[in-house]
Amino acid sequence: MKYYWNLGFRLLFAVVFVVFYEFFYSVIYPLTVYPAYFLINLFYDAYLVNNSIFISGIVINIIPACIAGIAYALLLFLIIFTKGISLKKSVRMFLFGSLLILLMNILRIDLLIFVLLEFGSDLFDKIHLVFWNFISGLYVAFVWIFLVKKFKVKSIPVVSDVKELYKRINP
C-alpha cells in the first residue's frame, strides 16, 4: 500500500508542478537573467531593462525560451517518475541538477551575446540553433546521467513503475 501512496504523491506533485509552472518560471527567470547580465556587464557596458539587455545600440531580448524552463521541468519529471527515490534525495537531486542547468544556461546566454557582439548575427544564429536543437537536450541528458551515478539511482524513469504495477496487478 505504501508504494501506491508514494506513486500517487509523485503523480499529484507532477500535476501541481504543471499547474504552477508559471510561478516556477517566475522564480528561475531572475536567477538566470541577473547573473547573465552581471557577467556580460563585466566585459561590456550593458544595461538591463525589463527583459532586454542593451549593449552598444544592440538590443538582446531574453525571451521565455532563453530561460530553459523546459530543461528544469524535464529534470523534475525524470526524478518524479523514477521509482524508489526518497523525498530527501529527490530534492537534493533536483537542486543540484538545477544548479548545473542554471550555470550552463547563464554561460550559454553570455557566450551567445559575446558571439553576437564580436562576430555578428550570422554566426550568432548558427551557434544559437546548434544550442537550441542539439546541445541543450544533450546537456540535460548528461546532467541526468551524472545525477543517477552521483546519487546511486537504480531505477529507470517510468519503466520501473510500470514493471512494479504490472507485478502487483499480475502476481
N, C-alpha and C positions, 0 to 999 in steps of 0.2 A: 504494500500500500504506500510505503514511503516513496518508492520510485514514481508512482503516479502523481503524488503531490509535488514532487520535485519537477517532473515533466510539465505539469500544469502551471507551476510557478514560472518556469522558464518560458513557456508559451505566452503566458499573460504578460510577462516582462517585455517580450518581443513586441506584443501588440501595444503596450503602453509606450514603448520607445517610438514606434511608428506614429502614434497619435501625437506625441510631444516632440517630434523630430525638430520642429521649428524652434522650440526652446533650446534643444541641444545645439542646434546650429547657431543660435544667438550667443551661446557660450563660446563655441570654438572660433567664431568669426573674429572677435577681438584678439583672441590668443594667437591667431595666425597673422592678422593684418598689422598689428602694432609692432611685434618683433621683426617682421619683414621690412616694415617701414624704417624702424630704428637701425637695422643692419645696413640697408641701402643708403640711409642718410649719413652713415659714416664715410661713404665714398663719393656721394653726390649731394648737391644742395637740393633736397627734396622737401615737398610739402604734402601733408596728408589732409585731405578734405573729404569727409564722409567716406565713400567707398573708392576714392581715387587718389593716386599718388601722382603729383606733378613734379616733373624734372625737366629743366631746360626747355620749357614750352611743350613738352610731350605729356599727354595725359594717359596714365595707366589705370584702367578701371579694374578693380578687384571684384569680379562677379561671383555669385554663389558657387559656381563650379570650381573656382580657384581655391576655395577653402577645403575641397576634397571631403565633404561631409559623407559622401557615399563610402569612402575608404574606411572611415570610422564605423559606419553602420555595418559594413561587411565584416570588419573585425569583431564587432559586438555580436553579430549573428553567428559567426563561426564559434565564438565562445559559448553563447547561449545554447546553440544546437549541438553541443558536444556533451555527451553523457559522462557523468562521473567527475565533473569539475566542481569543487566546493565553491560556495559563495565567496569566501575569502580569496581563494585562488583566482576565481573569475574576475574579481575586482582588480586584483594585482595585475593579472594578465592584461586586462583592458587598459588600465592606467599606463603600464609600461609600453604596451603596443601603441597606444595613442600618442605617447610622448615621441616614440620613434617616427610615427607618421607625421606628427606636427613638425618635428625638426627637419625632416626631409622636405616637407611642403614649404617651409619657410626658405630653405636653401633653394628649392626649385623656383619659387617666385622671384627671389633675388637674382638667381642665375639668368632667368628669362629677361628680367629688367636690364641686367648688365648686357646681355646679348643684343637686346633692342637698342640700347643707347650706343653701344660701341660698334655694332656690325649691321644694324638696320633691320627693317621689318621682314625682309625675305628670309634671312637666317632665323630670326625670331619665330616666324610662322612654322618653319620646318622643325626646329627643335621643340616648339610647343606641341606640334602634332605627334612627335615621337613620344614625348612625355604623356600626352593625353591618351594615345592609342596603345601604348606598349609598356613603357617603364612604370607607370603608376600602378597598373594591375599586377605586374611582376613584383613590385616592391611590397605591396600588401601581402602577396603570397609568401615572399621571403620573410616578412615580419611574422606571419602566422607560423611558418616552419620553425623559425627561431624561437618563438614563444612555446611551441609544442616541445621542443627539445629542452629549453631552459626550465620549464615548469613540469616536465616529465608527464605529458598528457599521453595516455594510451588509447583513447577512443578516437573514432573518426566522426566528424560532424555529420549529423542526420543518420548516417548508416548505422552507428552503434545504437541509437534509439530505435530505429526500425527493426533491427535484429532483436533487441530486447523486447519490444512489443510483440513481435512475431513469436518469440519463445514463450511469452506469458499467455498469449492467446491460444497457441497450439502447443500445450505441454507434452 
